[in-house]
Amino acid sequence: MDQGKAIIFSAPSGAGKTTIVKHLLTRDFGLEFSVSATSRDCRFNECHEKDYYFLKPEEFEQKIRDNEFIEWEEVYSGTKYGTLKAEIERIWKMGKHVIFDVDVVGGLNLKKYFGDRALGVFVLPPSVESLRERLIGRGTETTDTLLKRVDKAEKELSRAPDFEVTILNDHLEKALAEAESIVTGFLSR
């Protein structure tokens, strides 16, 4: 793969990583969003090739067998997510740096893969309760998926020290400014 840097934003669902990543993409940092692949169905507010590459479970399995993923995992029972090698090649061929919005295990796997060309940023919610409220506010979760996400989040929070930088997202404007500063510093190295 061509030269390029990788900026990895990881956090439990609802911590605000997507909001921060979307903000950074509006800045002139030369970033391009890495669209992940998933085996789950598309939600009403999502678009194929913009939010995710929505693959049928058998398509996802074939890409695993063909070694087309940098990393992948079964995040929830029966639902897989992963980063396609072709997606990173597409971004680097454009002469841009790649920015990721991934769960914690995916972020750690990407950090390992990209080594010193990567910056891992963990977005910390103010509390598990605030996370629960944010997820409820989205209106996309069933009671079952909400419980699974909160349970997973409690485990993921312990992994924050495995990332180079942690941003506490208790005040959005402050978190956005901190993210801009961190990214600017990393890209100027």
Secondary structure, 3 states (H helix, E strand, C coil): CCCCCEEEEECCCCCCHHHHHHHHHCCCCCEEECCEEECCCCCCCCCECCCEEECCHHHHHHHHHCCCEEEEEEEECCEEEEEEHHHHHHHHHCCCEEEEEECHHHHHHHHHHHHHHEEEEEEECCCHHHHHHHHHHHCCCCHHHHHHHHHHHHHHHHHHHHCCEEEECCCHHHHHHHHHHHHHHHHCC
